[in-house]
Amino acid sequence: MQIYPRSWAMAQQICTEPERFELYRFPGFYVCKEIENNNWHSLAINELSSQHLFCLNQISQHRNQMLENLPTLDKAIALDDLKGSDLVWVQERLSFGGYLAEDSFKIGEFGIQTLKAFNEFKEDLFQDQLGIIGQGSIQILAQLKAGHNESEQNQPRVLKPIGIGRTGKFANVPGLGSPVYANEEITPGSKLTWGELTYGLTRIPIDPNITKNLITYSKIFGEIRSAFGSAIAVTSGYRPPAVNKAIGGSKNSFHIRGQAGDLYALNGDLKGLRAIVLKHKKVGEVGLAKTFIHVAIGSAREIFRYSNK
């Protein structure tokens, strides 16, 4: 595939007439195809204006959110049989999700690095038949988002309490009529305590809506815990905005809303825990790391890898 020179004029054309182009976002640059003549263009992000970058990002996000724009396969095929725009789309998703290094492949050309990245993606998401792509793999590829940096994983952890009950430190929480205790389950049977999700009751929710989110999260945690069949602990739960900023968390983090927790299996079976989480219909954002799994609720399913995974 030939990649034509970058140009400010091309970005202007895409923003003015987006229906004439297929747009793909890679780390550091965009690639687009003119639908009429099948010409391909590469546009470096550092050469574009902020207005063009905003426009291209909106177009790219909209395209990925529209299921009808995904590649459609009648049956599962070998990855090296994928051609043209369909292969570029797969490379884009793998690159954007942190599986395919920007300088390790040629856009639109199948190669060993693309295959290795695809198989690593399939292994992470428990997809069988390595090297084979079907509509199921495409649906999951569409859920990939850009990677995050880990935050708060080196802080001292709140230990799982030996006994659950109204013991330990207590505090008043917005929206509840009586104090809660550090070793008290947030919802009965959830096996998740207020102390675990609020860092030892040192991070009190700032309003009743966050309290409601913590209660909802504990119910889903309980369902995951029941399906997993073994103890699950929390490395990072609710974070007030100031705490989240101080530890380098994402400014739009679900932790701020009380809708996320970074979880790990006390029996060491992170792979098994990951499999349970990915099957749960109420889980939204999922972050994959070597020692924990980020589990958020309140959104459509999105999957990312931590950059130091």
Secondary structure, DSSP 4 states (H G I P E B T S, - for coil): ---BPP-HHHHHHHHH-GGGEEEEEETTEEEEEETTT--EEEEEGGGS-HHHHHHHHHHHHHHHH-GGGS---SS-EEGGG--HHHHHHHHHHHHHTTSS-TTSS-TT---HHHHHHHHHHHHHTT--STTEE-HHHHHHHTTB---B---STTSPPPPPPSS-SS-S-EE--TT-SS-EETTSBSSTTS--BHHHHTTTTTS--SSHHHHHHHHHHHHHHHHHHHHHTS-EEEEE----HHHHHHTT--TT-TTTTT-EEEEEETTS-HHHHHHHHHH-TT--EEEE-SS-EEEE-SS--EEEEBTT-
